[in-house]
Amino acid sequence: MDMQALLQQAQQMQQQLEEAQKALEEAEVEGTSGGGLVKVKLSGRGQVEDIAVDAQAIDTADAEESAQTVADLVLAAIRDAEAQVEQLQQEKMGPLAEGLGGGGMPGMPGMPGLPGL
């Protein structure tokens, strides 16, 4: 067992993880609904950054129904953006999780190449 190689591999994985996390923090996704009447921007970490509602989404003749429609559109846009964040996170973090989940160590899934630890 080459401990130096193990430590080097762990440092590389740590660096890759930090780079992936930074990329997610800097990323921004946009979800839409109602044919673009509502747009929601989320950070790559899933935090809502902005919500925009086009005035055409509002029917002044029926305020109550309009309010419910806008609420539904906002919710749909958030869900659209969340799906995109999930996909982005999988793209950035998935390869790292696969590296940890290689199962090279009996009895210790997720820690390949570390026998007995």
N, C-alpha and C positions, 0 to 999 in steps of 0.2 A: 504494500500500500504506500503510495507516494503522497505524503502529507502536503508537500509543497505544491504539487499539481492540484490537489484538492482545494487548497487555500486560494490558489490562482483562479481556479474555476469559480469558486464562491465570489471572489472579488469581481470577476467579469459579469457574473449574473447580477450582483448588486449594482454595478454600473449600468447594465442594461435595464434593470428595473427603474433606477432613478431617471434614466433617459425617457423611458416609456411614461412614467408619471409626469415628467415635465411636459412632454408632448401632449398629454391629456389636459393638463392645466392650461396650456396655450390654445387648445382646440376650441372650436365653437361650431355647433350644429344648429340647423334651423328646421323646425317642424312647421307644417302648414296644414290648414283645413279650409273647407268651404271654397275650394278653388283659389286659394291664396288670400281670402278675406281676413284670415287670422294667421299670424306668424308668431312663432315662439322661438327664441334663441336660448340655447342651453350651453353651458360650458362643457368641456369634455369630461368633467366630473359629475355632470348631471344637475348643476345648479341653474335655476332660471335666471337669465341675464336680461331679457327684454320680452315684452309682449306687445304686438301691434295689431290693432283691430281697424280694418278699413271701415269708413263711414257707411259704405253700402251694406254692411252686415246689420245695420240698425234700421228697424222699421219704426218710425216715429208715430205711426198710426196705432200701433199696438205695443206699448212699452213693455208690458209684462211678458208677452210672448217673445218679443225681441230680446229682452234680457236673458230669457232661458235659452234662446237660440245662440246668443253670443257666448254664454257660459258653456254650452255644449261644444261650440266650435273651439273655444279656448282649451277645453279638456282634450278634445281630439288632437289639436295641434301639439299639446304637451306630450301626449302619448306617442305621436309621430316622432317628435324630437327625442324622447326617451329611447325609442327603438333604435334611432340612429346613434345615440350615445352608447347604447349597449353594443352595437356592432363595432363602433370605433374602439371601445374598450377591449373588445375581443381581438380586434386586429393588433392593438398595441401590446396587450398583456397576454394574449393567448399563447404566443410562442414561448414566453417565459414560464407559464404554467405547465406547458408540455414538457419543458426542460426539467422542471421540478417533479413532474409526474411520471417520469420514465420508468420508475419501478425497478431500478437496478439493484436494490437492496432487499433481500428477503425479510419479510416482517415489518418493513418500514416503507410503505409506498410513498412516493413523492420525494425521496432522497436518493437518487441514483448514485451508485458507486461508493456508498459509505457503509461498508459491511460492519455490522455489530454496533452501530450507533443508533 
